[in-house]
Amino acid sequence: MNSDTVYHFVGIKGTGMAAMALILHDRGEKVQGSDIDQYTFTQRGLEKAGIKILPFDENNIHEGLTVIAGNSFTDDHPEIKKARDMGLTVYRYHEFLGKIIKGKTSIGVSGAHGKTSTTGLLAHVLSGIAPTDYLIGDGSGKGVPNARFFVYEADEYRRHFLATEPDYAIMTNIDFDHPDYYKSIDDVADAFQTFANQTKKGIFAWGDDKRLRQLKAKVPIYYYGLKDTDDFQAVDVKRTTSGSSFDVTYKGKNLGNFSVPLFGEHNIFNSLAVIAVAYFEDVDLDEIRKELKTFQGVKRRFAERKIAGMTIIDDYAHHPTEIKATIDAARQEYPSKKIAVVFQPHTFSRTIALMDDFAKSLNLADEVFLTSIYSSPRESHGKVSSEDLSKKITKGGRILSVDNMSPLLDYDNDVVIFMGAGDIQKYEKSYEDLLSHLSKKIN
């Protein structure tokens, strides 16, 4: 790279796209991109790097560009169409990812759930030990000179992760999601099997997942978890209001005690995966211990703040398994507080396919509020509504509008979790504005 080429990202505010743009920028490349005008949480990092963000317009496309097309956009998008008509080099996001990981020890983090949190944790730990490039699905990306490692989020949607061939793969779980693409859980498992076939050095997989246990590969598969049947096992686990600590054994050998300032059982599993990768790359265990203790989390994954006595948690959870994990984490940190959830269902196909599972997970909260279903660019309408889901919820299920968040004012010194992968943050902001306004009036 490092030529006169300008890399133009169509849909630069997408989480993976923003992260990739930052990596190229750090590597000294000329980078720009286009997107909608609406503010997104990935935007700030691009602005701080001085990367130009243009409104979508086919006139953005000219000679000298290499175009990277976001996977949310079809070839009919005016900018992508013009680039192809002009004969410019056009890569899809996942194709270009497969190109830029080469030459480093690459670790792809895959799984239906937990990818972003695990990628963020692994990037944090390895960055503190050796030069590390990373691409995280919260829009964070970094390129460093002479990087030893490249840590990246490997997304199974439409089998996009199969454009990459990592040295190591972490597989957090196999679950049925993306019903607009995958036909069945077996179809999902088939994609992960193909990814396993493309992995060059080793696979680290969650031991409790029966489909991960069925994987076959030409490289060793190491399982992690809490059971004696796991290669990397967490024992003597202690979960407190300040985080989790545990001893780790590898095939019976004690690797010592580790602690993380994170909540929920899933974060113990994520930590085990990170420890396992680092162990096989001969990273000093004391260095891993030190780095784990300082991890602050990733954007939109259990992000907390306090306003007017209330704890507000922002989380990307949009699948029943993720909702359950997020509520479990909140119960660990706040065992004596009431927990209310405001959930924005994400896509009509997912809501209808997993309706009963959504209700079961949401009922783990003390009270549930719903917003209308978020219609993504991929799926603008469907034959299901939030009212259908609310009928299956026993812990409330009232539908909130962004203009009236007052039902949440019944809570005082409690926890409200806003969950969703769409624009749930507009509801969150409306509630925070209401709290701040009332707080000023009282004071």
MOHUUR-V435277 format. One record per residue. N is the residue number from 1. PHI is phi in whole degrees, -180 to 180 (* if undefined). PSI is psi in whole degrees, 0 to 359 (none if undefined). D_CENTER is the distance of its C-alpha to the mean C-alpha in whole Angstrom. Layout:
# MOHUUR-V435277
n={N;N}
phi={PHI;PHI}
psi={PSI;PSI}
d_center={D_CENTER;D_CENTER}
This chain:
# MOHUUR-V435277
n={1;2;3;4;5;6;7;8;9;10;11;12;13;14;15;16;17;18;19;20;21;22;23;24;25;26;27;28;29;30;31;32;33;34;35;36;37;38;39;40;41;42;43;44;45;46;47;48;49;50;51;52;53;54;55;56;57;58;59;60;61;62;63;64;65;66;67;68;69;70;71;72;73;74;75;76;77;78;79;80;81;82;83;84;85;86;87;88;89;90;91;92;93;94;95;96;97;98;99;100;101;102;103;104;105;106;107;108;109;110;111;112;113;114;115;116;117;118;119;120;121;122;123;124;125;126;127;128;129;130;131;132;133;134;135;136;137;138;139;140;141;142;143;144;145;146;147;148;149;150;151;152;153;154;155;156;157;158;159;160;161;162;163;164;165;166;167;168;169;170;171;172;173;174;175;176;177;178;179;180;181;182;183;184;185;186;187;188;189;190;191;192;193;194;195;196;197;198;199;200;201;202;203;204;205;206;207;208;209;210;211;212;213;214;215;216;217;218;219;220;221;222;223;224;225;226;227;228;229;230;231;232;233;234;235;236;237;238;239;240;241;242;243;244;245;246;247;248;249;250;251;252;253;254;255;256;257;258;259;260;261;262;263;264;265;266;267;268;269;270;271;272;273;274;275;276;277;278;279;280;281;282;283;284;285;286;287;288;289;290;291;292;293;294;295;296;297;298;299;300;301;302;303;304;305;306;307;308;309;310;311;312;313;314;315;316;317;318;319;320;321;322;323;324;325;326;327;328;329;330;331;332;333;334;335;336;337;338;339;340;341;342;343;344;345;346;347;348;349;350;351;352;353;354;355;356;357;358;359;360;361;362;363;364;365;366;367;368;369;370;371;372;373;374;375;376;377;378;379;380;381;382;383;384;385;386;387;388;389;390;391;392;393;394;395;396;397;398;399;400;401;402;403;404;405;406;407;408;409;410;411;412;413;414;415;416;417;418;419;420;421;422;423;424;425;426;427;428;429;430;431;432;433;434;435;436;437;438;439;440;441;442;443}
phi={*;55;-126;-84;-64;-108;-90;-110;-98;-87;92;-66;-85;-58;-61;-68;-64;-61;-63;-65;-61;-65;-62;-62;-60;-65;-82;91;-83;-87;-133;-148;-167;-133;-172;-68;-75;-56;-69;-127;-70;-84;-68;-60;-62;-66;-64;-63;-81;77;-84;-72;-116;-104;-69;-54;-170;-62;-72;-68;-92;-151;-58;93;-94;-108;-101;-113;-98;-66;-74;-78;-118;-83;-68;-82;-57;-53;-71;-67;-61;-65;-60;-68;-61;-80;80;-72;-72;-125;-112;-77;-48;-68;-65;-71;-60;-59;-79;-82;-82;-68;91;-121;-79;-98;-129;-96;-102;-122;142;-66;-137;88;-61;-65;-62;-71;-61;-62;-66;-64;-62;-63;-65;-69;-63;-77;-116;-152;-57;-138;-85;-148;-132;-112;-75;-107;91;-91;-146;-150;-119;-126;-63;53;-62;-86;-113;-129;-102;-145;-83;-106;-90;-81;-57;52;60;-62;-66;-75;-80;-120;-130;-78;-69;-123;-127;-99;-125;-79;178;-122;-143;-81;-151;52;-66;-75;-123;-78;-81;-165;-63;-67;-65;-63;-60;-61;-64;-67;-63;-63;-62;-61;-63;-93;-86;-94;-119;-176;-123;-118;-130;-69;-70;-84;-90;-64;-75;-66;-67;-90;-62;-120;-155;-80;-110;-63;-113;-110;-101;-125;166;-108;-107;-65;-80;-91;-67;-103;-122;-91;-126;52;-75;-125;-112;-126;-77;-113;140;-131;-135;-168;-91;-120;-117;-119;50;91;-86;-80;-94;102;-95;-131;-139;-133;-83;-124;-121;95;-60;-59;-75;-69;-62;-58;-65;-60;-62;-66;-60;-64;-60;-61;-60;-77;-99;56;-83;-59;-62;-67;-66;-61;-56;-64;-69;-58;-68;-106;-72;-103;92;-115;-65;62;-125;52;-85;-110;-152;-112;-138;49;84;-95;-97;-112;-115;-107;-144;-81;-51;-142;-132;-53;-63;-70;-61;-60;-65;-68;-66;-60;-64;-65;-64;-66;-77;-128;-65;-107;-101;-74;-122;-106;-119;-111;-115;-105;-58;-117;78;-70;-65;-68;-61;-74;-72;-119;-51;-65;-67;-60;-61;-61;-70;-64;-67;-75;-81;-77;-153;-120;-121;-121;-110;-67;-67;-78;-97;-83;-58;-76;-152;-92;-157;-170;-100;-148;-138;-63;-61;-64;-68;-61;-66;-96;-96;-92;-100;103;103;-65;-93;-98;-111;-64;-84;-141;-102;-61;-57;-75;-74;-70;-96;-143;58;-123;-122;-120;-106;-97;-123;158;-109;-100;-113;-55;-66;-71;-70;-61;-64;-61;-67;-64;-62;-63;-60;-63;-62;-67;-64;-66;-63;-67;-83}
psi={215;60;198;359;141;127;120;120;116;108;45;342;353;150;310;321;316;317;317;320;319;322;311;320;315;332;4;11;159;125;139;176;173;156;184;161;331;137;137;160;347;348;323;318;321;317;318;329;354;23;127;130;116;154;151;131;128;340;352;340;126;174;149;356;144;125;132;117;126;145;353;351;136;173;351;350;133;321;317;318;315;319;317;319;326;352;18;156;124;125;143;153;309;328;318;327;317;332;317;349;349;145;356;166;107;141;113;126;114;169;154;327;152;3;307;315;318;319;316;317;315;317;319;312;310;326;330;352;323;158;127;125;144;150;111;144;16;14;1;130;148;138;134;153;140;43;137;319;152;111;128;154;124;103;128;351;129;28;28;329;347;356;356;150;86;162;312;150;133;134;108;331;165;123;158;119;178;55;350;347;306;138;330;172;328;326;319;313;323;320;318;325;318;319;320;320;334;358;137;328;320;155;137;116;148;124;340;355;113;329;326;328;339;358;146;143;158;348;162;144;123;129;143;150;205;2;160;339;356;142;311;115;134;125;163;50;133;121;119;182;359;0;201;145;155;156;151;131;144;110;44;344;128;121;1;185;141;148;147;142;46;160;152;142;326;330;339;316;315;318;319;319;317;315;319;314;311;321;318;346;18;37;138;128;325;327;318;315;314;315;321;323;341;8;130;3;175;167;140;23;102;46;122;146;159;130;125;44;350;144;121;126;129;125;145;358;125;16;148;321;320;321;314;316;320;318;322;317;318;321;324;315;328;68;338;3;154;145;116;144;133;113;130;106;141;108;143;320;319;319;315;325;328;24;308;323;322;313;316;315;316;328;355;344;168;326;144;134;147;154;176;160;135;124;117;167;333;338;98;348;167;177;40;155;168;332;323;318;321;329;339;357;128;343;56;242;15;147;125;148;155;337;348;92;13;333;335;348;353;347;143;127;38;194;130;124;122;120;138;161;7;239;40;335;340;328;320;314;320;318;317;320;319;314;313;319;313;323;320;320;318;320;none}
d_center={28;30;32;33;30;28;25;24;20;21;18;17;15;12;9;10;13;14;12;15;17;17;18;21;22;22;24;27;26;27;24;24;22;22;21;22;23;21;19;15;13;13;17;18;17;18;21;22;22;25;23;25;23;26;26;26;29;31;33;30;31;34;35;33;30;27;25;21;20;17;16;16;20;23;26;28;26;29;27;26;30;32;30;31;34;35;34;31;29;26;23;20;16;16;20;19;17;19;22;20;19;23;25;22;22;18;16;13;10;10;10;10;8;6;5;3;6;8;8;9;11;13;13;15;17;18;19;21;23;23;23;19;17;13;11;7;5;6;9;11;13;16;19;22;26;26;23;23;20;17;13;11;8;10;9;12;13;16;16;15;14;18;19;18;20;19;21;19;16;14;14;12;14;15;15;16;14;15;18;19;19;19;23;22;20;23;22;18;20;22;19;18;21;22;19;20;24;22;21;24;24;22;20;18;17;17;21;21;19;23;21;20;23;25;23;26;26;28;26;26;23;23;22;20;21;23;26;29;28;25;26;23;24;23;27;28;25;26;23;24;24;23;20;21;23;24;26;25;28;27;30;32;32;31;28;29;27;23;22;19;18;16;16;16;17;13;13;17;15;12;15;18;16;16;19;20;19;21;24;24;24;27;25;27;26;27;25;22;23;24;20;18;21;19;16;15;11;8;9;8;7;11;13;16;20;23;25;29;28;25;22;19;16;13;10;7;9;11;12;15;14;11;13;16;14;13;17;18;16;18;21;21;21;23;26;28;27;26;23;22;19;19;17;17;17;15;17;20;20;17;19;22;21;20;22;24;20;19;22;22;19;20;23;22;22;25;25;23;23;22;22;22;20;18;19;17;19;19;20;23;25;25;28;26;25;24;28;27;24;26;29;27;26;29;27;28;26;28;26;26;26;25;29;29;27;30;30;27;30;31;29;30;29;26;22;21;17;16;13;12;10;13;15;16;16;20;21;19;21;24;24;24;27;29;29;29;32;34;33;35;38;38;39}
